[in-house]
């Protein structure tokens, strides 16, 4: 329940319009995470290939990396979006 409020619920936090309009929506966090992961995955694929010399293994490593870090980045962004420090 608490995690749901941190990630998705803006109404439950009672923000005013001025504060809320500066907050990032979940869809934006997802798209940012996706675009960053594409860049990161290409990097992981290249490094994995250089280290292993096997494209199949490098692709497997990059695929797992893509999925896990996409999810982690999304939650990281949503939590940091709730922190008022530095805004």
C-alpha positions in Angstrom: 0.0 0.0 0.0 2.7 2.5 1.0 4.8 1.6 -2.1 1.7 2.1 -4.3 1.3 5.6 -2.8 4.9 6.5 -3.4 4.9 5.4 -7.0 1.4 6.1 -8.4 -0.8 8.2 -6.1 -0.6 11.9 -6.3 -4.1 12.6 -4.8 -3.3 10.7 -1.6 -0.4 13.0 -0.9 -2.6 16.2 -1.1 -0.2 18.2 -3.3 -1.3 21.6 -4.5 -1.4 22.4 -8.2 1.9 24.3 -8.3 3.8 21.5 -6.6 2.0 18.8 -8.6 2.6 20.2 -12.0 6.4 20.0 -11.4 6.1 16.3 -10.5 7.0 13.6 -13.0 4.2 11.3 -14.1 4.8 7.5 -14.0 4.7 7.2 -17.8 7.5 9.7 -18.2 9.6 7.7 -15.7 8.9 4.6 -17.8 9.9 6.2 -21.1 13.1 7.7 -19.5 14.0 4.3 -18.1 13.3 2.6 -21.4 15.5 5.1 -23.4 18.3 4.9 -20.9 18.2 1.1 -20.8 18.5 0.9 -24.6 21.7 2.9 -24.4 22.9 0.9 -21.4 22.1 -2.4 -23.1 24.0 -1.6 -26.2 27.0 -0.8 -24.0 26.5 -4.0 -22.0 26.2 -6.0 -25.3 29.5 -4.5 -26.7 31.4 -5.0 -23.4 30.1 -8.5 -23.0 31.0 -9.4 -26.5 34.5 -8.0 -26.1 35.0 -10.0 -22.9 33.5 -13.3 -24.0 33.9 -13.3 -27.7 30.5 -15.0 -28.0 27.6 -13.0 -29.4 25.0 -15.5 -28.0 26.4 -15.1 -24.5 26.7 -11.4 -24.8 23.1 -11.1 -26.0 21.9 -13.2 -23.0 23.8 -11.0 -20.6 22.5 -7.8 -22.2 18.9 -9.1 -22.1 18.9 -9.9 -18.4 20.7 -6.6 -17.8 18.0 -4.7 -19.7 15.1 -6.2 -17.8 16.5 -5.9 -14.3 17.9 -2.4 -14.7 14.7 -1.1 -16.4 12.7 -2.1 -13.3 15.3 -0.8 -10.9 15.6 2.6 -12.7 11.8 3.1 -12.8 11.5 2.6 -9.0 14.6 4.7 -8.4 13.1 7.6 -10.4 9.7 7.4 -8.7 11.2 7.4 -5.2 13.6 10.3 -6.0 10.6 12.2 -7.5 9.0 12.2 -4.0 12.1 13.6 -2.3 11.8 17.4 -2.0 15.5 18.0 -1.4 17.1 19.9 -4.2 13.9 20.9 -6.1 
